[in-house]
Amino acid sequence: MRVISKVLKGIYVVYAGIVWLAIMLVILLPIVAVSFLGKVRGGNLVFYFLRFWAHVWFPAVGIFVSRKWKTPEPRSPVFTSPTTPATWMRPSP
C-alpha cells in the first residue's frame, strides 16, 4: 500500500507541474505585453492574468477554495489604522 501511495504521489506531482507550466507559458506572453502599459494599468492587468491563472490551476490540480464567513459577509470593507502611543505624541505638521 505504501508503494502505491508513493507512485500516485509522484504521478500527481508530475501532473501538477506540467499543468502549472502549461498555464504559465500560456499567460507569459500577455503578461510581458501588458507590462509595457505602465505601472498602474500594466500592474492591474498582470494581477488579473495571475488571478486567472490561479483560478484555473487550483481546480485543475484538485484544490477547491470556498469562502466561508462565520458572521454575515460585510457589506463594505472595514479599515483599521494601527497606531502606537509614540505617534500620538508627535507634533502635527
ZAMAR-363432 format. One line per 8 residues: number of its first residue (from 0); their letters; for each residue y, x, z negated of N, C-alpha, C, CB. Coordinates in steps of 0.1 Angstrom, whole numbers, plus 5000, padded with zeros to 4 digits. Glycine has a CB too. Example, Ala and Ser with C-alpha at 12.3 -4.5 7.8 and 13.67 -1.06 7.14 Angstrom:
0 = AS = 4943 5132 4922 4955 5123 4922 4967 5132 4922 4955 5113 4910; 4978 5128 4929 4989 5137 4929 5000 5129 4921 4994 5141 4943
This chain:
0 = MRVISKVL = 4988 5008 5000 5000 5000 5000 5012 5009 5000 5000 4991 4988; 5012 5020 4993 5024 5028 4992 5027 5035 5006 5022 5039 4981; 5016 5038 5013 5018 5044 5026 5024 5034 5036 5004 5049 5032; 5020 5022 5035 5025 5012 5044 5040 5010 5041 5018 4998 5043; 5044 5010 5028 5057 5008 5024 5066 5019 5029 5059 5007 5009; 5061 5032 5028 5069 5043 5033 5071 5042 5048 5062 5056 5029; 5060 5038 5056 5061 5037 5070 5071 5027 5074 5047 5034 5076; 5071 5015 5067 5080 5004 5070 5095 5009 5067 5077 4992 5063
8 = KGIYVVYA = 5097 5016 5056 5110 5021 5053 5115 5030 5063 5110 5027 5039; 5106 5039 5068 5110 5048 5079 5114 5041 5091 5099 5058 5081; 5106 5031 5095 5109 5023 5107 5123 5016 5106 5098 5013 5110; 5125 5011 5094 5138 5004 5091 5149 5013 5092 5137 4997 5077; 5148 5025 5086 5159 5035 5087 5162 5039 5101 5155 5047 5078; 5152 5041 5109 5154 5044 5123 5161 5033 5130 5141 5048 5130; 5156 5020 5128 5162 5008 5134 5177 5007 5130 5154 4996 5131; 5179 5008 5117 5193 5006 5113 5202 5017 5118 5194 5007 5097
16 = GIVWLAIM = 5198 5029 5119 5206 5040 5125 5208 5037 5140 5198 5053 5124; 5199 5033 5147 5201 5030 5162 5211 5019 5164 5187 5027 5168; 5209 5008 5156 5218 4997 5157 5232 5001 5153 5214 4985 5148; 5234 5009 5142 5247 5014 5138 5254 5022 5149 5246 5022 5125; 5246 5031 5155 5251 5040 5165 5255 5032 5178 5241 5051 5168; 5247 5023 5182 5249 5015 5194 5262 5006 5192 5237 5005 5197; 5264 5000 5181 5276 4992 5179 5288 5001 5178 5275 4983 5166; 5287 5012 5171 5298 5021 5170 5302 5027 5184 5295 5032 5160
24 = LVILLPIV = 5293 5030 5192 5296 5035 5205 5303 5025 5214 5284 5041 5212; 5299 5012 5212 5305 5001 5220 5320 4999 5216 5297 4988 5217; 5323 5001 5203 5337 4998 5199 5345 5011 5199 5337 4991 5186; 5339 5023 5201 5346 5035 5200 5357 5036 5211 5337 5047 5201; 5354 5033 5223 5365 5034 5233 5376 5024 5231 5358 5031 5247; 5374 5012 5228 5385 5003 5224 5394 5008 5212 5381 4989 5221; 5387 5014 5203 5395 5019 5191 5404 5031 5196 5385 5024 5180; 5398 5040 5204 5406 5051 5209 5418 5045 5217 5398 5061 5217
32 = AVSFLGKV = 5415 5035 5226 5426 5030 5234 5437 5023 5226 5420 5019 5244; 5434 5015 5216 5444 5009 5208 5451 5018 5198 5438 4997 5201; 5445 5029 5196 5452 5039 5186 5465 5044 5192 5442 5050 5183; 5467 5043 5205 5480 5047 5211 5491 5037 5210 5477 5051 5225; 5488 5025 5204 5498 5014 5204 5507 5016 5192 5491 5001 5203; 5505 5026 5184 5514 5028 5172 5507 5026 5159 5526 5018 5173; 5514 5030 5149 5508 5030 5136 5504 5016 5131 5517 5037 5126; 5514 5006 5133 5511 4993 5127 5503 4985 5136 5525 4986 5125
40 = RGGNLVFY = 5507 4983 5149 5499 4974 5158 5485 4981 5161 5507 4972 5171; 5485 4993 5164 5472 5000 5166 5463 5000 5154 5474 5014 5171; 5469 5002 5142 5461 5002 5130 5455 4989 5127 5470 5007 5118; 5463 4978 5130 5458 4965 5128 5446 4962 5137 5469 4954 5129; 5448 4966 5150 5437 4963 5159 5425 4972 5156 5442 4967 5173; 5426 4984 5151 5415 4992 5147 5408 4985 5136 5419 5006 5143; 5416 4980 5126 5410 4973 5115 5401 4961 5120 5421 4968 5105; 5406 4953 5129 5399 4942 5135 5386 4946 5142 5408 4934 5144
48 = FLRFWAHV = 5387 4957 5149 5375 4962 5156 5364 4966 5145 5378 4974 5165; 5368 4973 5135 5359 4977 5125 5354 4966 5117 5366 4988 5115; 5362 4956 5115 5357 4944 5108 5347 4937 5116 5369 4934 5105; 5349 4936 5129 5339 4930 5139 5326 4938 5138 5344 4930 5153; 5327 4951 5138 5315 4960 5137 5307 4957 5124 5319 4975 5137; 5315 4955 5113 5308 4952 5100 5301 4938 5100 5318 4953 5088; 5308 4929 5106 5303 4915 5107 5290 4914 5116 5313 4905 5112; 5289 4924 5125 5277 4924 5134 5266 4932 5128 5281 4929 5148
56 = WFPAVGIF = 5270 4944 5122 5260 4953 5118 5252 4949 5105 5266 4967 5115; 5259 4944 5096 5253 4940 5083 5242 4929 5086 5263 4935 5073; 5245 4918 5093 5234 4909 5095 5223 4914 5104 5240 4896 5101; 5226 4923 5113 5216 4929 5122 5206 4937 5114 5223 4938 5132; 5210 4943 5103 5200 4951 5095 5195 4943 5083 5206 4964 5091; 5198 4930 5082 5193 4922 5071 5201 4921 5059 5179 4927 5068; 5214 4925 5059 5222 4924 5048 5232 4912 5050 5231 4937 5045; 5230 4901 5042 5238 4889 5044 5248 4888 5032 5229 4877 5045
64 = VSRKWKTP = 5260 4887 5035 5271 4886 5024 5276 4872 5024 5282 4897 5028; 5278 4867 5011 5284 4854 5009 5294 4856 4998 5274 4843 5007; 5305 4848 4999 5315 4849 4988 5311 4837 4978 5329 4847 4993; 5310 4841 4966 5307 4831 4956 5318 4832 4945 5293 4832 4949; 5324 4821 4942 5335 4820 4932 5330 4814 4920 5348 4813 4938; 5332 4820 4908 5328 4813 4896 5338 4802 4892 5327 4824 4884; 5351 4804 4897 5361 4794 4895 5365 4789 4909 5373 4799 4887; 5372 4778 4910 5376 4773 4923 5384 4785 4930 5385 4761 4922
72 = EPRSPVFT = 5382 4785 4943 5389 4796 4951 5404 4794 4950 5384 4795 4966; 5411 4806 4947 5425 4805 4946 5432 4801 4959 5431 4818 4940; 5442 4793 4958 5450 4788 4970 5459 4799 4975 5458 4776 4967; 5464 4807 4966 5473 4818 4970 5469 4830 4962 5488 4815 4968; 5470 4842 4968 5466 4854 4960 5475 4856 4948 5467 4866 4969; 5469 4861 4937 5476 4864 4925 5480 4879 4925 5468 4860 4912; 5492 4882 4924 5497 4896 4924 5500 4900 4910 5509 4898 4934; 5494 4911 4906 5498 4917 4893 5504 4931 4895 5485 4918 4884
80 = SPTTPATW = 5513 4934 4886 5520 4947 4887 5517 4955 4875 5535 4944 4890; 5509 4965 4875 5506 4973 4863 5518 4981 4860 5494 4981 4865; 5522 4981 4847 5533 4989 4843 5529 4996 4830 5546 4981 4841; 5536 5006 4826 5534 5012 4813 5547 5012 4805 5529 5027 4815; 5547 5013 4792 5559 5013 4784 5569 5024 4789 5556 5015 4770; 5564 5035 4795 5574 5045 4799 5583 5040 4810 5566 5058 4803; 5577 5032 4819 5586 5027 4830 5596 5017 4825 5577 5020 4840; 5594 5011 4813 5604 5001 4808 5616 5009 4803 5597 4993 4797
88 = MRPSP = 5614 5021 4799 5625 5029 4792 5633 5036 4802 5619 5038 4782; 5630 5037 4815 5638 5044 4824 5651 5036 4827 5630 5046 4837; 5662 5043 4829 5674 5036 4833 5673 5030 4847 5686 5045 4832; 5678 5018 4849 5677 5012 4862 5687 5019 4871 5681 4997 4861; 5683 5020 4884 5692 5028 4894 5704 5020 4897 5684 5031 4906
